Amino acid sequence: MLSKNFTLKELTVTHTGLPNMPNEEQICNLRTLCKGVLQPTRDIYGKPILVTSGFRSPEVNSKVGGSRTSAHPLGGAADLVAQVPLSIRRQENKKIYEIIRDNCEYRQLIWEKGDYTGPDWVHVEYRVGDNKKQELRL
């Protein structure tokens, strides 16, 4: 367990068929991400949050079209969605976004796609000592 509600297994899941095991430094970064953002967000939200992408090996990151400067290969980023029916997912994702924005330190918080009702998913990056609270909408 990386925290009360998040496991290493869920933060390393990939559907690429490629190996995706972090080293000790990357696991430490994942634990820090959980402690600084994911677990506090889950505690405030009060409902399960699904990590759709956490750690990505460089090969996995390349295969899924991730940015070369992505924090995912460092273990410092996660993509999140609410575990709710699709009909209300964007609204619930918006709540997750707002919880992170209003209650957590983060380096980058991205409202990914979606519309005015909410994002299709929320991307959050966390780095100890480098949390400039940059918000983007893509």
TORZAFI-209868 format. One record per atom (N, C-alpha, C): residue number from 1; x, y, z; atom name. Coordinates in steps of 0.02 Angstrom, whole numbers. Last residue first. Layout:
BEGIN
<r NUM, <X, Y, Z>, 'CA'>
...
This chain:
BEGIN
<r 138, <-351, 1077, -1060>, 'N'>
<r 138, <-333, 1052, -1126>, 'CA'>
<r 138, <-393, 1020, -1160>, 'C'>
<r 137, <-308, 1196, -948>, 'N'>
<r 137, <-367, 1162, -976>, 'CA'>
<r 137, <-348, 1142, -1047>, 'C'>
<r 136, <-207, 1207, -800>, 'N'>
<r 136, <-216, 1209, -873>, 'CA'>
<r 136, <-282, 1176, -891>, 'C'>
<r 135, <-119, 1284, -668>, 'N'>
<r 135, <-182, 1254, -692>, 'CA'>
<r 135, <-187, 1262, -767>, 'C'>
<r 134, <12, 1266, -555>, 'N'>
<r 134, <-7, 1284, -623>, 'CA'>
<r 134, <-70, 1247, -643>, 'C'>
<r 133, <78, 1264, -428>, 'N'>
<r 133, <6, 1268, -435>, 'CA'>
<r 133, <-16, 1295, -503>, 'C'>
<r 132, <209, 1238, -402>, 'N'>
<r 132, <192, 1306, -423>, 'CA'>
<r 132, <118, 1317, -437>, 'C'>
<r 131, <302, 1151, -310>, 'N'>
<r 131, <230, 1150, -324>, 'CA'>
<r 131, <205, 1220, -338>, 'C'>
<r 130, <426, 1095, -267>, 'N'>
<r 130, <418, 1127, -332>, 'CA'>
<r 130, <344, 1125, -353>, 'C'>
<r 129, <438, 1023, -149>, 'N'>
<r 129, <477, 1084, -156>, 'CA'>
<r 129, <469, 1120, -223>, 'C'>
<r 128, <393, 874, -223>, 'N'>
<r 128, <412, 906, -161>, 'CA'>
<r 128, <456, 966, -176>, 'C'>
<r 127, <273, 876, -347>, 'N'>
<r 127, <345, 870, -333>, 'CA'>
<r 127, <360, 907, -269>, 'C'>
<r 126, <140, 814, -440>, 'N'>
<r 126, <162, 837, -375>, 'CA'>
<r 126, <237, 825, -369>, 'C'>
<r 125, <6, 831, -553>, 'N'>
<r 125, <77, 819, -543>, 'CA'>
<r 125, <98, 850, -477>, 'C'>
<r 124, <-143, 766, -620>, 'N'>
<r 124, <-110, 804, -567>, 'CA'>
<r 124, <-38, 782, -561>, 'C'>
<r 123, <-281, 771, -725>, 'N'>
<r 123, <-210, 755, -720>, 'CA'>
<r 123, <-182, 797, -664>, 'C'>
<r 122, <-440, 704, -739>, 'N'>
<r 122, <-400, 755, -705>, 'CA'>
<r 122, <-328, 730, -702>, 'C'>
<r 121, <-551, 681, -879>, 'N'>
<r 121, <-510, 656, -825>, 'CA'>
<r 121, <-469, 715, -798>, 'C'>
<r 120, <-647, 758, -940>, 'N'>
<r 120, <-650, 686, -950>, 'CA'>
<r 120, <-607, 650, -899>, 'C'>
<r 119, <-709, 891, -831>, 'N'>
<r 119, <-660, 860, -875>, 'CA'>
<r 119, <-674, 785, -885>, 'C'>
<r 118, <-873, 973, -840>, 'N'>
<r 118, <-816, 941, -806>, 'CA'>
<r 118, <-769, 909, -856>, 'C'>
<r 117, <-960, 1057, -902>, 'N'>
<r 117, <-985, 1018, -845>, 'CA'>
<r 117, <-930, 984, -807>, 'C'>
<r 116, <-894, 1112, -1011>, 'N'>
<r 116, <-906, 1155, -953>, 'CA'>
<r 116, <-931, 1117, -892>, 'C'>
<r 115, <-797, 965, -1053>, 'N'>
<r 115, <-834, 1026, -1071>, 'CA'>
<r 115, <-846, 1066, -1008>, 'C'>
<r 114, <-660, 858, -1101>, 'N'>
<r 114, <-724, 872, -1070>, 'CA'>
<r 114, <-757, 934, -1096>, 'C'>
<r 113, <-485, 881, -1074>, 'N'>
<r 113, <-541, 877, -1121>, 'CA'>
<r 113, <-606, 894, -1087>, 'C'>
<r 112, <-428, 892, -914>, 'N'>
<r 112, <-416, 859, -978>, 'CA'>
<r 112, <-481, 850, -1017>, 'C'>
<r 111, <-363, 1005, -820>, 'N'>
<r 111, <-432, 987, -838>, 'CA'>
<r 111, <-427, 959, -908>, 'C'>
<r 110, <-222, 981, -723>, 'N'>
<r 110, <-248, 989, -790>, 'CA'>
<r 110, <-319, 962, -795>, 'C'>
<r 109, <-101, 1049, -624>, 'N'>
<r 109, <-168, 1021, -621>, 'CA'>
<r 109, <-201, 1035, -689>, 'C'>
<r 108, <61, 1040, -558>, 'N'>
<r 108, <19, 1052, -616>, 'CA'>
<r 108, <-47, 1015, -607>, 'C'>
<r 107, <104, 1032, -427>, 'N'>
<r 107, <145, 1068, -476>, 'CA'>
<r 107, <102, 1088, -536>, 'C'>
<r 106, <12, 1062, -277>, 'N'>
<r 106, <24, 1025, -339>, 'CA'>
<r 106, <69, 1066, -383>, 'C'>
<r 105, <-70, 1049, -122>, 'N'>
<r 105, <-14, 1075, -160>, 'CA'>
<r 105, <-8, 1033, -222>, 'C'>
<r 104, <-250, 1059, -99>, 'N'>
<r 104, <-186, 1024, -104>, 'CA'>
<r 104, <-132, 1066, -137>, 'C'>
<r 103, <-373, 1125, -102>, 'N'>
<r 103, <-350, 1095, -40>, 'CA'>
<r 103, <-280, 1065, -41>, 'C'>
<r 102, <-417, 1174, -226>, 'N'>
<r 102, <-431, 1213, -166>, 'CA'>
<r 102, <-398, 1187, -102>, 'C'>
<r 101, <-377, 1078, -322>, 'N'>
<r 101, <-361, 1149, -330>, 'CA'>
<r 101, <-365, 1188, -264>, 'C'>
<r 100, <-437, 960, -270>, 'N'>
<r 100, <-364, 967, -276>, 'CA'>
<r 100, <-345, 1040, -278>, 'C'>
<r 99, <-572, 998, -280>, 'N'>
<r 99, <-544, 978, -215>, 'CA'>
<r 99, <-469, 985, -217>, 'C'>
<r 98, <-585, 1021, -417>, 'N'>
<r 98, <-593, 1076, -371>, 'CA'>
<r 98, <-565, 1060, -302>, 'C'>
<r 97, <-567, 889, -467>, 'N'>
<r 97, <-523, 944, -489>, 'CA'>
<r 97, <-525, 1001, -437>, 'C'>
<r 96, <-677, 827, -407>, 'N'>
<r 96, <-609, 805, -391>, 'CA'>
<r 96, <-559, 860, -408>, 'C'>
<r 95, <-781, 896, -471>, 'N'>
<r 95, <-775, 900, -398>, 'CA'>
<r 95, <-704, 880, -377>, 'C'>
<r 94, <-758, 854, -602>, 'N'>
<r 94, <-753, 925, -586>, 'CA'>
<r 94, <-744, 935, -510>, 'C'>
<r 93, <-792, 721, -590>, 'N'>
<r 93, <-722, 738, -603>, 'CA'>
<r 93, <-709, 811, -588>, 'C'>
<r 92, <-930, 737, -576>, 'N'>
<r 92, <-891, 713, -519>, 'CA'>
<r 92, <-816, 727, -528>, 'C'>
<r 91, <-961, 782, -704>, 'N'>
<r 91, <-979, 823, -647>, 'CA'>
<r 91, <-938, 803, -585>, 'C'>
<r 90, <-915, 671, -781>, 'N'>
<r 90, <-884, 738, -789>, 'CA'>
<r 90, <-899, 783, -729>, 'C'>
<r 89, <-1002, 564, -736>, 'N'>
<r 89, <-930, 564, -723>, 'CA'>
<r 89, <-898, 633, -729>, 'C'>
<r 88, <-1133, 538, -756>, 'N'>
<r 88, <-1118, 592, -709>, 'CA'>
<r 88, <-1043, 599, -697>, 'C'>
<r 87, <-1134, 437, -851>, 'N'>
<r 87, <-1183, 491, -858>, 'CA'>
<r 87, <-1169, 550, -811>, 'C'>
<r 86, <-1046, 338, -809>, 'N'>
<r 86, <-1024, 387, -860>, 'CA'>
<r 86, <-1070, 447, -865>, 'C'>
<r 85, <-1053, 312, -630>, 'N'>
<r 85, <-1079, 300, -699>, 'CA'>
<r 85, <-1057, 356, -746>, 'C'>
<r 84, <-892, 324, -548>, 'N'>
<r 84, <-964, 334, -549>, 'CA'>
<r 84, <-988, 318, -620>, 'C'>
<r 83, <-758, 357, -489>, 'N'>
<r 83, <-786, 291, -502>, 'CA'>
<r 83, <-861, 295, -496>, 'C'>
<r 82, <-677, 493, -568>, 'N'>
<r 82, <-723, 469, -517>, 'CA'>
<r 82, <-749, 401, -537>, 'C'>
<r 81, <-507, 484, -620>, 'N'>
<r 81, <-578, 491, -635>, 'CA'>
<r 81, <-618, 466, -575>, 'C'>
<r 80, <-340, 544, -653>, 'N'>
<r 80, <-393, 522, -608>, 'CA'>
<r 80, <-462, 530, -638>, 'C'>
<r 79, <-171, 519, -675>, 'N'>
<r 79, <-233, 538, -708>, 'CA'>
<r 79, <-289, 505, -669>, 'C'>
<r 78, <-23, 578, -594>, 'N'>
<r 78, <-78, 529, -600>, 'CA'>
<r 78, <-135, 561, -638>, 'C'>
<r 77, <154, 590, -560>, 'N'>
<r 77, <90, 614, -589>, 'CA'>
<r 77, <40, 558, -592>, 'C'>
<r 76, <280, 544, -525>, 'N'>
<r 76, <255, 606, -495>, 'CA'>
<r 76, <190, 632, -522>, 'C'>
<r 75, <356, 446, -578>, 'N'>
<r 75, <312, 428, -523>, 'CA'>
<r 75, <280, 488, -490>, 'C'>
<r 74, <425, 476, -690>, 'N'>
<r 74, <460, 489, -627>, 'CA'>
<r 74, <419, 464, -567>, 'C'>
<r 73, <336, 454, -793>, 'N'>
<r 73, <393, 408, -785>, 'CA'>
<r 73, <434, 419, -722>, 'C'>
<r 72, <246, 567, -768>, 'N'>
<r 72, <225, 498, -757>, 'CA'>
<r 72, <285, 450, -750>, 'C'>
<r 71, <287, 690, -806>, 'N'>
<r 71, <307, 669, -739>, 'CA'>
<r 71, <286, 597, -724>, 'C'>
<r 70, <345, 719, -974>, 'N'>
<r 70, <294, 696, -927>, 'CA'>
<r 70, <324, 676, -860>, 'C'>
<r 69, <420, 756, -1080>, 'N'>
<r 69, <434, 790, -1017>, 'CA'>
<r 69, <384, 771, -962>, 'C'>
<r 68, <368, 687, -1185>, 'N'>
<r 68, <437, 671, -1165>, 'CA'>
<r 68, <455, 703, -1099>, 'C'>
<r 67, <197, 639, -1160>, 'N'>
<r 67, <248, 690, -1172>, 'CA'>
<r 67, <317, 666, -1150>, 'C'>
<r 66, <130, 484, -1222>, 'N'>
<r 66, <143, 533, -1170>, 'CA'>
<r 66, <198, 581, -1189>, 'C'>
<r 65, <87, 381, -1305>, 'N'>
<r 65, <90, 449, -1332>, 'CA'>
<r 65, <101, 502, -1280>, 'C'>
<r 64, <97, 255, -1259>, 'N'>
<r 64, <32, 287, -1251>, 'CA'>
<r 64, <32, 359, -1276>, 'C'>
<r 63, <232, 227, -1286>, 'N'>
<r 63, <180, 188, -1320>, 'CA'>
<r 63, <112, 222, -1316>, 'C'>
<r 62, <298, 313, -1197>, 'N'>
<r 62, <305, 322, -1269>, 'CA'>
<r 62, <248, 288, -1307>, 'C'>
<r 61, <261, 255, -1075>, 'N'>
<r 61, <245, 325, -1089>, 'CA'>
<r 61, <248, 339, -1164>, 'C'>
<r 60, <318, 128, -1089>, 'N'>
<r 60, <245, 135, -1085>, 'CA'>
<r 60, <225, 206, -1102>, 'C'>
<r 59, <454, 167, -1089>, 'N'>
<r 59, <426, 130, -1145>, 'CA'>
<r 59, <350, 135, -1147>, 'C'>
<r 58, <470, 229, -963>, 'N'>
<r 58, <480, 268, -1025>, 'CA'>
<r 58, <450, 233, -1086>, 'C'>
<r 57, <328, 176, -863>, 'N'>
<r 57, <398, 169, -884>, 'CA'>
<r 57, <408, 211, -946>, 'C'>
<r 56, <222, 271, -769>, 'N'>
<r 56, <231, 243, -836>, 'CA'>
<r 56, <306, 236, -848>, 'C'>
<r 55, <112, 283, -631>, 'N'>
<r 55, <180, 274, -656>, 'CA'>
<r 55, <178, 244, -726>, 'C'>
<r 54, <-45, 306, -684>, 'N'>
<r 54, <1, 331, -633>, 'CA'>
<r 54, <71, 327, -661>, 'C'>
<r 53, <-202, 316, -748>, 'N'>
<r 53, <-132, 313, -767>, 'CA'>
<r 53, <-91, 344, -711>, 'C'>
<r 52, <-319, 309, -680>, 'N'>
<r 52, <-317, 279, -747>, 'CA'>
<r 52, <-247, 275, -774>, 'C'>
<r 51, <-373, 283, -526>, 'N'>
<r 51, <-312, 307, -559>, 'CA'>
<r 51, <-310, 272, -626>, 'C'>
<r 50, <-529, 326, -462>, 'N'>
<r 50, <-491, 278, -503>, 'CA'>
<r 50, <-431, 313, -534>, 'C'>
<r 49, <-590, 346, -302>, 'N'>
<r 49, <-562, 381, -360>, 'CA'>
<r 49, <-519, 330, -397>, 'C'>
<r 48, <-732, 324, -194>, 'N'>
<r 48, <-674, 299, -231>, 'CA'>
<r 48, <-655, 342, -291>, 'C'>
<r 47, <-769, 464, -84>, 'N'>
<r 47, <-790, 409, -129>, 'CA'>
<r 47, <-728, 385, -166>, 'C'>
<r 46, <-728, 577, -17>, 'N'>
<r 46, <-768, 528, 19>, 'CA'>
<r 46, <-792, 469, -22>, 'C'>
<r 45, <-658, 695, -41>, 'N'>
<r 45, <-710, 675, -88>, 'CA'>
<r 45, <-756, 622, -56>, 'C'>
<r 44, <-565, 693, 66>, 'N'>
<r 44, <-614, 748, 60>, 'CA'>
<r 44, <-673, 727, 16>, 'C'>
<r 43, <-495, 574, 38>, 'N'>
<r 43, <-525, 585, 104>, 'CA'>
<r 43, <-579, 639, 101>, 'C'>
<r 42, <-449, 597, -92>, 'N'>
<r 42, <-496, 542, -79>, 'CA'>
<r 42, <-531, 552, -12>, 'C'>
<r 41, <-361, 703, -65>, 'N'>
<r 41, <-418, 713, -110>, 'CA'>
<r 41, <-470, 660, -98>, 'C'>
<r 40, <-266, 641, 20>, 'N'>
<r 40, <-307, 697, 45>, 'CA'>
<r 40, <-369, 710, 1>, 'C'>
<r 39, <-219, 542, -76>, 'N'>
<r 39, <-255, 523, -16>, 'CA'>
<r 39, <-295, 580, 14>, 'C'>
<r 38, <-161, 626, -182>, 'N'>
<r 38, <-213, 575, -194>, 'CA'>
<r 38, <-253, 558, -132>, 'C'>
<r 37, <-66, 722, -121>, 'N'>
<r 37, <-125, 740, -162>, 'CA'>
<r 37, <-179, 687, -162>, 'C'>
<r 36, <34, 678, -32>, 'N'>
<r 36, <23, 749, -42>, 'CA'>
<r 36, <-42, 767, -77>, 'C'>
<r 35, <28, 537, -32>, 'N'>
<r 35, <25, 574, 31>, 'CA'>
<r 35, <6, 647, 20>, 'C'>
<r 34, <41, 510, -170>, 'N'>
<r 34, <-17, 487, -132>, 'CA'>
<r 34, <-26, 527, -69>, 'C'>
<r 33, <166, 569, -196>, 'N'>
<r 33, <106, 591, -233>, 'CA'>
<r 33, <43, 571, -195>, 'C'>
<r 32, <244, 487, -112>, 'N'>
<r 32, <239, 559, -98>, 'CA'>
<r 32, <178, 589, -133>, 'C'>
<r 31, <231, 366, -178>, 'N'>
<r 31, <207, 371, -109>, 'CA'>
<r 31, <198, 445, -90>, 'C'>
<r 30, <293, 400, -298>, 'N'>
<r 30, <222, 381, -298>, 'CA'>
<r 30, <193, 387, -228>, 'C'>
<r 29, <424, 421, -251>, 'N'>
<r 29, <386, 477, -281>, 'CA'>
<r 29, <311, 462, -282>, 'C'>
<r 28, <454, 290, -211>, 'N'>
<r 28, <454, 344, -161>, 'CA'>
<r 28, <415, 404, -187>, 'C'>
<r 27, <451, 231, -336>, 'N'>
<r 27, <402, 210, -286>, 'CA'>
<r 27, <397, 263, -231>, 'C'>
<r 26, <563, 294, -390>, 'N'>
<r 26, <497, 306, -420>, 'CA'>
<r 26, <441, 285, -373>, 'C'>
<r 25, <662, 238, -309>, 'N'>
<r 25, <653, 311, -311>, 'CA'>
<r 25, <584, 328, -338>, 'C'>
<r 24, <650, 100, -339>, 'N'>
<r 24, <637, 125, -271>, 'CA'>
<r 24, <625, 200, -269>, 'C'>
<r 23, <566, 87, -500>, 'N'>
<r 23, <621, 74, -454>, 'CA'>
<r 23, <605, 105, -386>, 'C'>
<r 22, <412, 16, -566>, 'N'>
<r 22, <455, 71, -546>, 'CA'>
<r 22, <512, 48, -501>, 'C'>
<r 21, <369, -82, -702>, 'N'>
<r 21, <386, -83, -631>, 'CA'>
<r 21, <433, -26, -614>, 'C'>
<r 20, <309, -127, -826>, 'N'>
<r 20, <296, -61, -798>, 'CA'>
<r 20, <309, -60, -723>, 'C'>
<r 19, <320, -205, -987>, 'N'>
<r 19, <337, -204, -916>, 'CA'>
<r 19, <330, -133, -889>, 'C'>
<r 18, <176, -198, -1098>, 'N'>
<r 18, <246, -184, -1083>, 'CA'>
<r 18, <259, -187, -1008>, 'C'>
<r 17, <43, -203, -1123>, 'N'>
<r 17, <79, -266, -1127>, 'CA'>
<r 17, <153, -259, -1112>, 'C'>
<r 16, <-35, -92, -1106>, 'N'>
<r 16, <9, -94, -1165>, 'CA'>
<r 16, <42, -161, -1175>, 'C'>
<r 15, <-108, -57, -1000>, 'N'>
<r 15, <-140, -103, -1047>, 'CA'>
<r 15, <-99, -109, -1111>, 'C'>
<r 14, <-53, -48, -833>, 'N'>
<r 14, <-48, -27, -902>, 'CA'>
<r 14, <-81, -80, -946>, 'C'>
<r 13, <-32, 5, -664>, 'N'>
<r 13, <-70, -33, -714>, 'CA'>
<r 13, <-60, -4, -784>, 'C'>
<r 12, <23, 70, -559>, 'N'>
<r 12, <69, 46, -611>, 'CA'>
<r 12, <34, 7, -666>, 'C'>
<r 11, <-70, 99, -465>, 'N'>
<r 11, <-32, 155, -491>, 'CA'>
<r 11, <19, 135, -543>, 'C'>
<r 10, <-117, -25, -427>, 'N'>
<r 10, <-161, 19, -466>, 'CA'>
<r 10, <-124, 78, -495>, 'C'>
<r 9, <-1, -75, -358>, 'N'>
<r 9, <-29, -110, -416>, 'CA'>
<r 9, <-73, -63, -458>, 'C'>
<r 8, <14, 9, -250>, 'N'>
<r 8, <64, 10, -303>, 'CA'>
<r 8, <37, -22, -366>, 'C'>
<r 7, <-143, 82, -200>, 'N'>
<r 7, <-93, 29, -201>, 'CA'>
<r 7, <-43, 40, -258>, 'C'>
<r 6, <-235, 186, -92>, 'N'>
<r 6, <-202, 179, -156>, 'CA'>
<r 6, <-145, 128, -151>, 'C'>
<r 5, <-289, 213, 34>, 'N'>
<r 5, <-334, 194, -20>, 'CA'>
<r 5, <-301, 182, -87>, 'C'>
<r 4, <-180, 238, 122>, 'N'>
<r 4, <-239, 202, 145>, 'CA'>
<r 4, <-282, 175, 88>, 'C'>
<r 3, <-37, 211, 15>, 'N'>
<r 3, <-75, 250, 63>, 'CA'>
<r 3, <-136, 209, 82>, 'C'>
<r 2, <27, 108, -44>, 'N'>
<r 2, <61, 172, -45>, 'CA'>
<r 2, <28, 221, 3>, 'C'>
<r 1, <42, -60, 0>, 'N'>
<r 1, <0, 0, 0>, 'CA'>
<r 1, <44, 62, 0>, 'C'>
